[in-house]
Amino acid sequence: MENLIEEEIKKEIKENKILIYGKGSKMMPMCGFTKETIEFFDRYGYPFELIDVLRNMEKRETLSKMTNWPTLPKVFIDGEFYGDTDILDEMATKGEIEPLLKKAFAPAE
Amino acid sequence: MIAEDVFVAYIRKAMPDSEVSLVDKTGMMDHFRVRIVSEAFAGKNLLDRHRLVQQSLDEPMKDGRIHALEIKAHTPEEFATL
C-alpha cells in the first residue's frame, strides 16, 4: 500500500508545473539554497509553488527516497525531477530551461 | 568541518581515477564547491553524476561535516575541452 505521504507528494507534483520543496516560505526562505531556487525561477517569470518541508521530517525522507536525492531544495518541472540549482544553472547555461518551461506551460494541444 | 584529504579519500573510494579540486566557500570547511574529473561520469546525465558524488559523500553529509556542496562533474574528455 503506497503510503499517504507518497500519494500527497505525487498529487502536489501533478498539480504544479514548477514545484520546489524547500525550507521556509517565498517571503521567508529559511535556507540560502531555497532562496537561490526562488530567485532562479523569478528570472523566468513563470508561476511556481514552494512547499515548506523544513519541519516535516517524514515527508523529507519520503522525498529523498523517491528521488534518490538526499538534499533540499528539490525541484520538479512538469512532473519531472530536476535536483536543485546546481543542475538547473548548468542546464540554463546550455539554454535548456526556457524551452522546457515554455513546453510545460504550453496549452495542451 | 572536514579536512580536504578526508574529503578526497571519500570520493576516491567510489571513483579511484578521479581528479578532485575543492574550494572552501566560506572558510568554515563545510560549504564546498568541488570539481571532479572521472571516467565514472561517462554516459551519465547531470542528475546521475550528482547522485554518484552524493552517494560517495553520504556519510559526511549525513553527519553534518559537509553542510553544503556545489558539484561540477566532468569526464576527462569533457574537462579537456572546457
N, CA and C atoms of all chains as a GROMACS GRO file, in nm:
protein
  573
    1MET      N    1   0.089  -0.118   0.000
    1MET     CA    2   0.000   0.000   0.000
    1MET      C    3   0.092   0.123   0.000
    2GLU      N    4   0.085   0.201  -0.108
    2GLU     CA    5   0.167   0.323  -0.116
    2GLU      C    6   0.128   0.412   0.002
    3ASN      N    7   0.232   0.463   0.074
    3ASN     CA    8   0.189   0.536   0.193
    3ASN      C    9   0.130   0.672   0.156
    4LEU      N   10   0.061   0.728   0.251
    4LEU     CA   11  -0.017   0.851   0.226
    4LEU      C   12   0.072   0.965   0.182
    5ILE      N   13   0.192   0.970   0.238
    5ILE     CA   14   0.280   1.084   0.206
    5ILE      C   15   0.321   1.078   0.060
    6GLU      N   16   0.347   0.956   0.012
    6GLU     CA   17   0.387   0.944  -0.130
    6GLU      C   18   0.274   0.992  -0.219
    7GLU      N   19   0.151   0.953  -0.180
    7GLU     CA   20   0.035   0.995  -0.262
    7GLU      C   21   0.023   1.147  -0.260
    8GLU      N   22   0.042   1.205  -0.141
    8GLU     CA   23   0.032   1.351  -0.128
    8GLU      C   24   0.136   1.418  -0.219
    9ILE      N   25   0.258   1.364  -0.217
    9ILE     CA   26   0.366   1.423  -0.297
    9ILE      C   27   0.332   1.412  -0.446
   10LYS      N   28   0.287   1.295  -0.485
   10LYS     CA   29   0.257   1.274  -0.628
   10LYS      C   30   0.149   1.370  -0.674
   11LYS      N   31   0.052   1.396  -0.583
   11LYS     CA   32  -0.058   1.488  -0.619
   11LYS      C   33   0.001   1.629  -0.636
   12GLU      N   34   0.086   1.668  -0.543
   12GLU     CA   35   0.146   1.804  -0.548
   12GLU      C   36   0.229   1.819  -0.676
   13ILE      N   37   0.300   1.715  -0.712
   13ILE     CA   38   0.385   1.724  -0.833
   13ILE      C   39   0.298   1.741  -0.956
   14LYS      N   40   0.185   1.668  -0.957
   14LYS     CA   41   0.098   1.676  -1.076
   14LYS      C   42   0.031   1.812  -1.085
   15GLU      N   43  -0.001   1.871  -0.967
   15GLU     CA   44  -0.081   1.995  -0.968
   15GLU      C   45   0.004   2.120  -0.994
   16ASN      N   46   0.135   2.108  -0.984
   16ASN     CA   47   0.217   2.229  -1.001
   16ASN      C   48   0.319   2.210  -1.113
   17LYS      N   49   0.312   2.296  -1.216
   17LYS     CA   50   0.407   2.284  -1.328
   17LYS      C   51   0.550   2.299  -1.277
   18ILE      N   52   0.570   2.401  -1.188
   18ILE     CA   53   0.702   2.417  -1.126
   18ILE      C   54   0.683   2.403  -0.976
   19LEU      N   55   0.746   2.306  -0.916
   19LEU     CA   56   0.727   2.281  -0.772
   19LEU      C   57   0.862   2.270  -0.703
   20ILE      N   58   0.876   2.347  -0.597
   20ILE     CA   59   1.000   2.343  -0.518
   20ILE      C   60   0.966   2.294  -0.378
   21TYR      N   61   1.032   2.188  -0.333
   21TYR     CA   62   1.024   2.151  -0.192
   21TYR      C   63   1.146   2.215  -0.126
   22GLY      N   64   1.124   2.298  -0.027
   22GLY     CA   65   1.238   2.367   0.034
   22GLY      C   66   1.215   2.399   0.179
   23LYS      N   67   1.296   2.490   0.228
   23LYS     CA   68   1.288   2.527   0.370
   23LYS      C   69   1.239   2.670   0.380
   24GLY      N   70   1.124   2.689   0.447
   24GLY     CA   71   1.068   2.824   0.466
   24GLY      C   72   0.968   2.857   0.357
   25SER      N   73   0.931   2.986   0.349
   25SER     CA   74   0.829   3.027   0.252
   25SER      C   75   0.892   3.122   0.150
   26LYS      N   76   0.811   3.158   0.049
   26LYS     CA   77   0.862   3.252  -0.054
   26LYS      C   78   0.903   3.383   0.012
   27MET      N   79   0.820   3.426   0.109
   27MET     CA   80   0.852   3.555   0.173
   27MET      C   81   0.966   3.537   0.271
   28MET      N   82   0.973   3.415   0.332
   28MET     CA   83   1.074   3.396   0.438
   28MET      C   84   1.151   3.266   0.413
   29PRO      N   85   1.233   3.262   0.305
   29PRO     CA   86   1.311   3.138   0.285
   29PRO      C   87   1.408   3.118   0.401
   30MET      N   88   1.417   2.995   0.449
   30MET     CA   89   1.499   2.970   0.568
   30MET      C   90   1.636   2.914   0.530
   31CYS      N   91   1.665   2.909   0.400
   31CYS     CA   92   1.794   2.849   0.363
   31CYS      C   93   1.839   2.914   0.234
   32GLY      N   94   1.970   2.939   0.223
   32GLY     CA   95   2.023   3.009   0.107
   32GLY      C   96   1.988   2.940  -0.023
   33PHE      N   97   1.990   2.804  -0.021
   33PHE     CA   98   1.964   2.733  -0.147
   33PHE      C   99   1.819   2.747  -0.187
   34THR      N  100   1.728   2.749  -0.088
   34THR     CA  101   1.587   2.768  -0.124
   34THR      C  102   1.569   2.907  -0.184
   35LYS      N  103   1.637   3.004  -0.123
   35LYS     CA  104   1.627   3.143  -0.174
   35LYS      C  105   1.682   3.150  -0.318
   36GLU      N  106   1.795   3.083  -0.341
   36GLU     CA  107   1.857   3.079  -0.474
   36GLU      C  108   1.760   3.020  -0.577
   37THR      N  109   1.687   2.915  -0.534
   37THR     CA  110   1.595   2.849  -0.628
   37THR      C  111   1.478   2.941  -0.659
   38ILE      N  112   1.429   3.014  -0.559
   38ILE     CA  113   1.320   3.109  -0.582
   38ILE      C  114   1.365   3.216  -0.681
   39GLU      N  115   1.486   3.270  -0.658
   39GLU     CA  116   1.540   3.373  -0.747
   39GLU      C  117   1.559   3.318  -0.888
   40PHE      N  118   1.601   3.190  -0.896
   40PHE     CA  119   1.622   3.129  -1.028
   40PHE      C  120   1.492   3.136  -1.109
   41PHE      N  121   1.382   3.093  -1.046
   41PHE     CA  122   1.257   3.088  -1.122
   41PHE      C  123   1.195   3.227  -1.138
   42ASP      N  124   1.225   3.318  -1.044
   42ASP     CA  125   1.176   3.456  -1.062
   42ASP      C  126   1.226   3.515  -1.193
   43ARG      N  127   1.345   3.474  -1.232
   43ARG     CA  128   1.404   3.532  -1.355
   43ARG      C  129   1.323   3.492  -1.478
   44TYR      N  130   1.251   3.378  -1.470
   44TYR     CA  131   1.181   3.332  -1.590
   44TYR      C  132   1.036   3.381  -1.592
   45GLY      N  133   0.985   3.421  -1.474
   45GLY     CA  134   0.852   3.483  -1.472
   45GLY      C  135   0.736   3.386  -1.481
   46TYR      N  136   0.764   3.255  -1.476
   46TYR     CA  137   0.652   3.158  -1.475
   46TYR      C  138   0.610   3.136  -1.330
   47PRO      N  139   0.481   3.109  -1.305
   47PRO     CA  140   0.437   3.086  -1.167
   47PRO      C  141   0.498   2.957  -1.114
   48PHE      N  142   0.536   2.958  -0.984
   48PHE     CA  143   0.587   2.833  -0.924
   48PHE      C  144   0.539   2.823  -0.780
   49GLU      N  145   0.542   2.700  -0.729
   49GLU     CA  146   0.492   2.674  -0.593
   49GLU      C  147   0.609   2.630  -0.506
   50LEU      N  148   0.616   2.684  -0.383
   50LEU     CA  149   0.720   2.641  -0.289
   50LEU      C  150   0.649   2.575  -0.171
   51ILE      N  151   0.682   2.450  -0.146
   51ILE     CA  152   0.622   2.380  -0.032
   51ILE      C  153   0.728   2.365   0.076
   52ASP      N  154   0.697   2.418   0.195
   52ASP     CA  155   0.793   2.420   0.306
   52ASP      C  156   0.790   2.284   0.377
   53VAL      N  157   0.900   2.212   0.373
   53VAL     CA  158   0.906   2.082   0.442
   53VAL      C  159   1.011   2.087   0.553
   54LEU      N  160   1.047   2.209   0.592
   54LEU     CA  161   1.155   2.225   0.691
   54LEU      C  162   1.133   2.136   0.813
   55ARG      N  163   1.009   2.138   0.868
   55ARG     CA  164   0.987   2.063   0.992
   55ARG      C  165   0.917   1.930   0.969
   56ASN      N  166   0.900   1.891   0.843
   56ASN     CA  167   0.826   1.768   0.816
   56ASN      C  168   0.924   1.658   0.776
   57MET      N  169   0.991   1.602   0.879
   57MET     CA  170   1.100   1.508   0.851
   57MET      C  171   1.051   1.386   0.772
   58GLU      N  172   0.930   1.339   0.806
   58GLU     CA  173   0.882   1.218   0.738
   58GLU      C  174   0.867   1.243   0.588
   59LYS      N  175   0.813   1.361   0.555
   59LYS     CA  176   0.793   1.394   0.412
   59LYS      C  177   0.929   1.412   0.344
   60ARG      N  178   1.023   1.471   0.416
   60ARG     CA  179   1.157   1.489   0.358
   60ARG      C  180   1.222   1.355   0.328
   61GLU      N  181   1.206   1.259   0.422
   61GLU     CA  182   1.267   1.127   0.398
   61GLU      C  183   1.200   1.057   0.280
   62THR      N  184   1.066   1.072   0.274
   62THR     CA  185   0.995   1.009   0.162
   62THR      C  186   1.042   1.069   0.030
   63LEU      N  187   1.056   1.202   0.028
   63LEU     CA  188   1.102   1.269  -0.094
   63LEU      C  189   1.241   1.221  -0.133
   64SER      N  190   1.330   1.209  -0.034
   64SER     CA  191   1.467   1.166  -0.063
   64SER      C  192   1.468   1.025  -0.118
   65LYS      N  193   1.379   0.941  -0.062
   65LYS     CA  194   1.373   0.803  -0.111
   65LYS      C  195   1.318   0.800  -0.255
   66MET      N  196   1.214   0.879  -0.279
   66MET     CA  197   1.150   0.878  -0.412
   66MET      C  198   1.245   0.928  -0.521
   67THR      N  199   1.331   1.022  -0.486
   67THR     CA  200   1.414   1.087  -0.589
   67THR      C  201   1.559   1.039  -0.584
   68ASN      N  202   1.593   0.959  -0.481
   68ASN     CA  203   1.732   0.917  -0.462
   68ASN      C  204   1.824   1.041  -0.464
   69TRP      N  205   1.778   1.142  -0.388
   69TRP     CA  206   1.850   1.269  -0.384
   69TRP      C  207   1.840   1.319  -0.241
   70PRO      N  208   1.952   1.327  -0.167
   70PRO     CA  209   1.943   1.347  -0.022
   70PRO      C  210   1.910   1.489   0.023
   71THR      N  211   1.934   1.588  -0.065
   71THR     CA  212   1.930   1.725  -0.010
   71THR      C  213   1.804   1.801  -0.050
   72LEU      N  214   1.778   1.911   0.018
   72LEU     CA  215   1.679   2.009  -0.023
   72LEU      C  216   1.755   2.130  -0.076
   73PRO      N  217   1.696   2.214  -0.162
   73PRO     CA  218   1.563   2.202  -0.221
   73PRO      C  219   1.557   2.092  -0.328
   74LYS      N  220   1.436   2.052  -0.358
   74LYS     CA  221   1.411   1.955  -0.467
   74LYS      C  222   1.315   2.021  -0.564
   75VAL      N  223   1.352   2.019  -0.691
   75VAL     CA  224   1.271   2.088  -0.792
   75VAL      C  225   1.207   1.988  -0.888
   76PHE      N  226   1.076   2.006  -0.912
   76PHE     CA  227   1.005   1.927  -1.012
   76PHE      C  228   0.951   2.024  -1.118
   77ILE      N  229   0.974   1.992  -1.246
   77ILE     CA  230   0.918   2.073  -1.354
   77ILE      C  231   0.834   1.979  -1.442
   78ASP      N  232   0.705   2.014  -1.455
   78ASP     CA  233   0.615   1.935  -1.540
   78ASP      C  234   0.617   1.788  -1.500
   79GLY      N  235   0.624   1.762  -1.369
   79GLY     CA  236   0.618   1.625  -1.318
   79GLY      C  237   0.752   1.553  -1.317
   80GLU      N  238   0.859   1.618  -1.370
   80GLU     CA  239   0.992   1.553  -1.376
   80GLU      C  240   1.082   1.612  -1.267
   81PHE      N  241   1.168   1.528  -1.209
   81PHE     CA  242   1.259   1.575  -1.103
   81PHE      C  243   1.387   1.632  -1.166
   82TYR      N  244   1.429   1.751  -1.116
   82TYR     CA  245   1.549   1.814  -1.172
   82TYR      C  246   1.653   1.850  -1.067
   83GLY      N  247   1.647   1.792  -0.947
   83GLY     CA  248   1.753   1.820  -0.848
   83GLY      C  249   1.737   1.961  -0.793
   84ASP      N  250   1.844   2.039  -0.802
   84ASP     CA  251   1.841   2.176  -0.746
   84ASP      C  252   1.913   2.273  -0.841
   85THR      N  253   1.948   2.390  -0.792
   85THR     CA  254   2.005   2.492  -0.883
   85THR      C  255   2.140   2.447  -0.939
   86ASP      N  256   2.206   2.353  -0.873
   86ASP     CA  257   2.329   2.300  -0.932
   86ASP      C  258   2.302   2.248  -1.073
   87ILE      N  259   2.192   2.172  -1.084
   87ILE     CA  260   2.156   2.113  -1.214
   87ILE      C  261   2.094   2.221  -1.303
   88LEU      N  262   2.004   2.300  -1.243
   88LEU     CA  263   1.929   2.399  -1.323
   88LEU      C  264   2.023   2.505  -1.381
   89ASP      N  265   2.121   2.549  -1.301
   89ASP     CA  266   2.214   2.650  -1.353
   89ASP      C  267   2.290   2.597  -1.473
   90GLU      N  268   2.336   2.473  -1.463
   90GLU     CA  269   2.414   2.417  -1.575
   90GLU      C  270   2.323   2.401  -1.698
   91MET      N  271   2.197   2.362  -1.675
   91MET     CA  272   2.103   2.350  -1.788
   91MET      C  273   2.076   2.488  -1.847
   92ALA      N  274   2.069   2.590  -1.758
   92ALA     CA  275   2.040   2.727  -1.807
   92ALA      C  276   2.154   2.775  -1.897
   93THR      N  277   2.279   2.744  -1.859
   93THR     CA  278   2.391   2.791  -1.943
   93THR      C  279   2.384   2.724  -2.081
   94LYS      N  280   2.318   2.607  -2.088
   94LYS     CA  281   2.308   2.542  -2.220
   94LYS      C  282   2.175   2.579  -2.286
   95GLY      N  283   2.103   2.677  -2.226
   95GLY     CA  284   1.978   2.725  -2.285
   95GLY      C  285   1.866   2.622  -2.284
   96GLU      N  286   1.871   2.528  -2.188
   96GLU     CA  287   1.770   2.420  -2.187
   96GLU      C  288   1.648   2.454  -2.102
   97ILE      N  289   1.656   2.561  -2.020
   97ILE     CA  290   1.546   2.587  -1.926
   97ILE      C  291   1.426   2.652  -1.997
   98GLU      N  292   1.456   2.757  -2.076
   98GLU     CA  293   1.347   2.832  -2.141
   98GLU      C  294   1.254   2.739  -2.220
   99PRO      N  295   1.306   2.656  -2.312
   99PRO     CA  296   1.216   2.569  -2.389
   99PRO      C  297   1.139   2.472  -2.299
  100LEU      N  298   1.208   2.427  -2.193
  100LEU     CA  299   1.144   2.332  -2.102
  100LEU      C  300   1.023   2.395  -2.034
  101LEU      N  301   1.039   2.520  -1.988
  101LEU     CA  302   0.929   2.589  -1.918
  101LEU      C  303   0.820   2.625  -2.018
  102LYS      N  304   0.861   2.667  -2.138
  102LYS     CA  305   0.760   2.702  -2.241
  102LYS      C  306   0.671   2.580  -2.267
  103LYS      N  307   0.735   2.466  -2.280
  103LYS     CA  308   0.659   2.342  -2.312
  103LYS      C  309   0.567   2.309  -2.194
  104ALA      N  310   0.619   2.328  -2.072
  104ALA     CA  311   0.540   2.291  -1.952
  104ALA      C  312   0.413   2.376  -1.945
  105PHE      N  313   0.426   2.503  -1.985
  105PHE     CA  314   0.310   2.594  -1.970
  105PHE      C  315   0.232   2.607  -2.100
  106ALA      N  316   0.277   2.536  -2.204
  106ALA     CA  317   0.203   2.548  -2.331
  106ALA      C  318   0.065   2.485  -2.313
  107PRO      N  319  -0.041   2.547  -2.366
  107PRO     CA  320  -0.175   2.487  -2.351
  107PRO      C  321  -0.177   2.352  -2.422
  108ALA      N  322  -0.238   2.254  -2.360
  108ALA     CA  323  -0.239   2.119  -2.419
  108ALA      C  324  -0.306   2.128  -2.556
  109GLU      N  325  -0.232   2.083  -2.660
  109GLU     CA  326  -0.292   2.095  -2.795
  109GLU      C  327  -0.412   2.003  -2.806
  110MET      N  328   3.277   2.035   0.953
  110MET     CA  329   3.419   2.060   0.930
  110MET      C  330   3.481   1.929   0.883
  111ILE      N  331   3.542   1.930   0.767
  111ILE     CA  332   3.607   1.807   0.719
  111ILE      C  333   3.737   1.845   0.647
  112ALA      N  334   3.842   1.770   0.671
  112ALA     CA  335   3.971   1.804   0.609
  112ALA      C  336   3.970   1.764   0.462
  113GLU      N  337   4.048   1.836   0.383
  113GLU     CA  338   4.048   1.814   0.238
  113GLU      C  339   4.085   1.668   0.205
  114ASP      N  340   4.188   1.615   0.274
  114ASP     CA  341   4.233   1.479   0.236
  114ASP      C  342   4.127   1.374   0.269
  115VAL      N  343   4.050   1.401   0.377
  115VAL     CA  344   3.943   1.306   0.412
  115VAL      C  345   3.833   1.313   0.305
  116PHE      N  346   3.803   1.437   0.265
  116PHE     CA  347   3.701   1.459   0.162
  116PHE      C  348   3.739   1.383   0.034
  117VAL      N  349   3.865   1.404  -0.009
  117VAL     CA  350   3.912   1.341  -0.134
  117VAL      C  351   3.912   1.189  -0.121
  118ALA      N  352   3.946   1.139   0.000
  118ALA     CA  353   3.951   0.994   0.019
  118ALA      C  354   3.812   0.933  -0.002
  119TYR      N  355   3.709   1.000   0.047
  119TYR     CA  356   3.572   0.950   0.027
  119TYR      C  357   3.543   0.938  -0.122
  120ILE      N  358   3.579   1.041  -0.197
  120ILE     CA  359   3.548   1.041  -0.340
  120ILE      C  360   3.630   0.933  -0.412
  121ARG      N  361   3.756   0.926  -0.376
  121ARG     CA  362   3.845   0.826  -0.443
  121ARG      C  363   3.798   0.684  -0.414
  122LYS      N  364   3.731   0.663  -0.297
  122LYS     CA  365   3.684   0.527  -0.266
  122LYS      C  366   3.582   0.485  -0.371
  123ALA      N  367   3.499   0.582  -0.413
  123ALA     CA  368   3.395   0.548  -0.511
  123ALA      C  369   3.448   0.562  -0.653
  124MET      N  370   3.542   0.659  -0.672
  124MET     CA  371   3.594   0.686  -0.809
  124MET      C  372   3.746   0.696  -0.802
  125PRO      N  373   3.813   0.578  -0.801
  125PRO     CA  374   3.958   0.576  -0.779
  125PRO      C  375   4.037   0.662  -0.878
  126ASP      N  376   3.983   0.681  -1.000
  126ASP     CA  377   4.063   0.754  -1.101
  126ASP      C  378   4.040   0.905  -1.093
  127SER      N  379   3.960   0.950  -0.995
  127SER     CA  380   3.912   1.089  -1.002
  127SER      C  381   4.020   1.192  -0.965
  128GLU      N  382   4.014   1.304  -1.038
  128GLU     CA  383   4.092   1.424  -1.004
  128GLU      C  384   3.997   1.515  -0.929
  129VAL      N  385   4.032   1.554  -0.807
  129VAL     CA  386   3.939   1.632  -0.726
  129VAL      C  387   3.999   1.768  -0.692
  130SER      N  388   3.922   1.877  -0.719
  130SER     CA  389   3.970   2.007  -0.670
  130SER      C  390   3.859   2.069  -0.587
  131LEU      N  391   3.896   2.116  -0.470
  131LEU     CA  392   3.799   2.154  -0.368
  131LEU      C  393   3.816   2.302  -0.333
  132VAL      N  394   3.703   2.374  -0.328
  132VAL     CA  395   3.709   2.515  -0.285
  132VAL      C  396   3.623   2.527  -0.160
  133ASP      N  397   3.682   2.580  -0.054
  133ASP     CA  398   3.606   2.601   0.070
  133ASP      C  399   3.537   2.736   0.056
  134LYS      N  400   3.402   2.733   0.039
  134LYS     CA  401   3.331   2.856   0.002
  134LYS      C  402   3.324   2.957   0.116
  135THR      N  403   3.327   2.911   0.241
  135THR     CA  404   3.303   3.010   0.348
  135THR      C  405   3.417   3.016   0.450
  136GLY      N  406   3.521   2.935   0.431
  136GLY     CA  407   3.629   2.939   0.529
  136GLY      C  408   3.600   2.854   0.650
  137MET      N  409   3.484   2.785   0.649
  137MET     CA  410   3.448   2.702   0.766
  137MET      C  411   3.468   2.554   0.735
  138MET      N  412   3.519   2.525   0.615
  138MET     CA  413   3.540   2.385   0.570
  138MET      C  414   3.413   2.302   0.585
  139ASP      N  415   3.295   2.361   0.553
  139ASP     CA  416   3.173   2.276   0.548
  139ASP      C  417   3.080   2.318   0.434
  140HIS      N  418   3.114   2.431   0.367
  140HIS     CA  419   3.041   2.470   0.245
  140HIS      C  420   3.142   2.462   0.133
  141PHE      N  421   3.123   2.369   0.041
  141PHE     CA  422   3.228   2.346  -0.059
  141PHE      C  423   3.178   2.362  -0.201
  142ARG      N  424   3.270   2.402  -0.293
  142ARG     CA  425   3.250   2.380  -0.435
  142ARG      C  426   3.355   2.276  -0.474
  143VAL      N  427   3.310   2.163  -0.532
  143VAL     CA  428   3.407   2.059  -0.569
  143VAL      C  429   3.398   2.032  -0.718
  144ARG      N  430   3.515   2.019  -0.784
  144ARG     CA  431   3.514   1.979  -0.924
  144ARG      C  432   3.580   1.842  -0.931
  145ILE      N  433   3.511   1.748  -0.991
  145ILE     CA  434   3.561   1.610  -1.000
  145ILE      C  435   3.568   1.570  -1.147
  146VAL      N  436   3.685   1.515  -1.184
  146VAL     CA  437   3.701   1.467  -1.321
  146VAL      C  438   3.725   1.317  -1.312
  147SER      N  439   3.635   1.238  -1.372
  147SER     CA  440   3.649   1.092  -1.363
  147SER      C  441   3.577   1.024  -1.479
  148GLU      N  442   3.629   0.910  -1.518
  148GLU     CA  443   3.564   0.831  -1.624
  148GLU      C  444   3.427   0.780  -1.577
  149ALA      N  445   3.412   0.775  -1.445
  149ALA     CA  446   3.287   0.720  -1.391
  149ALA      C  447   3.165   0.798  -1.439
  150PHE      N  448   3.186   0.923  -1.484
  150PHE     CA  449   3.070   1.005  -1.527
  150PHE      C  450   3.032   0.980  -1.672
  151ALA      N  451   3.116   0.906  -1.743
  151ALA     CA  452   3.089   0.886  -1.886
  151ALA      C  453   2.951   0.824  -1.903
  152GLY      N  454   2.872   0.880  -1.995
  152GLY     CA  455   2.740   0.824  -2.025
  152GLY      C  456   2.635   0.856  -1.920
  153LYS      N  457   2.670   0.935  -1.819
  153LYS     CA  458   2.571   0.967  -1.714
  153LYS      C  459   2.520   1.110  -1.734
  154ASN      N  460   2.390   1.130  -1.711
  154ASN     CA  461   2.340   1.267  -1.721
  154ASN      C  462   2.374   1.343  -1.593
  155LEU      N  463   2.341   1.470  -1.592
  155LEU     CA  464   2.378   1.559  -1.481
  155LEU      C  465   2.329   1.504  -1.347
  156LEU      N  466   2.201   1.465  -1.342
  156LEU     CA  467   2.143   1.420  -1.216
  156LEU      C  468   2.220   1.299  -1.163
  157ASP      N  469   2.247   1.202  -1.252
  157ASP     CA  470   2.313   1.080  -1.206
  157ASP      C  471   2.456   1.107  -1.164
  158ARG      N  472   2.520   1.205  -1.228
  158ARG     CA  473   2.658   1.239  -1.185
  158ARG      C  474   2.654   1.294  -1.042
  159HIS      N  475   2.556   1.383  -1.019
  159HIS     CA  476   2.547   1.441  -0.885
  159HIS      C  477   2.512   1.334  -0.783
  160ARG      N  478   2.424   1.239  -0.824
  160ARG     CA  479   2.387   1.132  -0.731
  160ARG      C  480   2.510   1.050  -0.694
  161LEU      N  481   2.594   1.024  -0.794
  161LEU     CA  482   2.714   0.942  -0.771
  161LEU      C  483   2.805   1.012  -0.668
  162VAL      N  484   2.820   1.141  -0.685
  162VAL     CA  485   2.906   1.216  -0.592
  162VAL      C  486   2.844   1.218  -0.453
  163GLN      N  487   2.712   1.241  -0.449
  163GLN     CA  488   2.646   1.247  -0.317
  163GLN      C  489   2.655   1.113  -0.246
  164GLN      N  490   2.641   1.004  -0.324
  164GLN     CA  491   2.649   0.872  -0.261
  164GLN      C  492   2.789   0.849  -0.202
  165SER      N  493   2.891   0.898  -0.273
  165SER     CA  494   3.028   0.873  -0.222
  165SER      C  495   3.051   0.955  -0.096
  166LEU      N  496   2.976   1.065  -0.080
  166LEU     CA  497   2.994   1.152   0.037
  166LEU      C  498   2.877   1.137   0.134
  167ASP      N  499   2.804   1.028   0.123
  167ASP     CA  500   2.684   1.008   0.203
  167ASP      C  501   2.711   1.024   0.353
  168GLU      N  502   2.819   0.962   0.400
  168GLU     CA  503   2.847   0.964   0.544
  168GLU      C  504   2.873   1.105   0.596
  169PRO      N  505   2.973   1.178   0.539
  169PRO     CA  506   3.000   1.311   0.593
  169PRO      C  507   2.886   1.410   0.569
  170MET      N  508   2.799   1.381   0.470
  170MET     CA  509   2.684   1.471   0.451
  170MET      C  510   2.579   1.441   0.557
  171LYS      N  511   2.564   1.312   0.589
  171LYS     CA  512   2.462   1.275   0.688
  171LYS      C  513   2.501   1.326   0.827
  172ASP      N  514   2.634   1.316   0.860
  172ASP     CA  515   2.671   1.356   0.997
  172ASP      C  516   2.703   1.505   1.005
  173GLY      N  517   2.679   1.576   0.893
  173GLY     CA  518   2.687   1.721   0.901
  173GLY      C  519   2.826   1.780   0.880
  174ARG      N  520   2.930   1.692   0.861
  174ARG     CA  521   3.062   1.750   0.838
  174ARG      C  522   3.061   1.832   0.710
  175ILE      N  523   2.977   1.783   0.613
  175ILE     CA  524   2.960   1.864   0.491
  175ILE      C  525   2.818   1.921   0.497
  176HIS      N  526   2.809   2.053   0.500
  176HIS     CA  527   2.675   2.113   0.510
  176HIS      C  528   2.618   2.141   0.372
  177ALA      N  529   2.702   2.199   0.286
  177ALA     CA  530   2.651   2.234   0.153
  177ALA      C  531   2.758   2.204   0.050
  178LEU      N  532   2.714   2.157  -0.066
  178LEU     CA  533   2.810   2.111  -0.165
  178LEU      C  534   2.765   2.152  -0.304
  179GLU      N  535   2.852   2.222  -0.374
  179GLU     CA  536   2.823   2.258  -0.512
  179GLU      C  537   2.912   2.170  -0.599
  180ILE      N  538   2.851   2.093  -0.687
  180ILE     CA  539   2.926   1.988  -0.759
  180ILE      C  540   2.942   2.023  -0.906
  181LYS      N  541   3.066   2.007  -0.955
  181LYS     CA  542   3.090   2.016  -1.100
  181LYS      C  543   3.155   1.881  -1.137
  182ALA      N  544   3.089   1.804  -1.223
  182ALA     CA  545   3.137   1.669  -1.251
  182ALA      C  546   3.160   1.653  -1.402
  183HIS      N  547   3.282   1.618  -1.441
  183HIS     CA  548   3.314   1.606  -1.584
  183HIS      C  549   3.392   1.478  -1.610
  184THR      N  550   3.382   1.429  -1.734
  184THR     CA  551   3.474   1.321  -1.775
  184THR      C  552   3.604   1.388  -1.820
  185PRO      N  553   3.715   1.312  -1.824
  185PRO     CA  554   3.843   1.372  -1.868
  185PRO      C  555   3.830   1.439  -2.005
  186GLU      N  556   3.753   1.375  -2.097
  186GLU     CA  557   3.740   1.431  -2.233
  186GLU      C  558   3.669   1.567  -2.224
  187GLU      N  559   3.559   1.572  -2.146
  187GLU     CA  560   3.484   1.699  -2.134
  187GLU      C  561   3.573   1.806  -2.073
  188PHE      N  562   3.646   1.764  -1.969
  188PHE     CA  563   3.727   1.861  -1.896
  188PHE      C  564   3.834   1.921  -1.988
  189ALA      N  565   3.885   1.837  -2.079
  189ALA     CA  566   3.990   1.886  -2.170
  189ALA      C  567   3.935   1.993  -2.263
  190THR      N  568   3.806   1.990  -2.288
  190THR     CA  569   3.750   2.088  -2.384
  190THR      C  570   3.696   2.213  -2.313
  191LEU      N  571   3.697   2.213  -2.179
  191LEU     CA  572   3.634   2.328  -2.108
  191LEU      C  573   3.706   2.458  -2.137
   0.00000   0.00000   0.00000
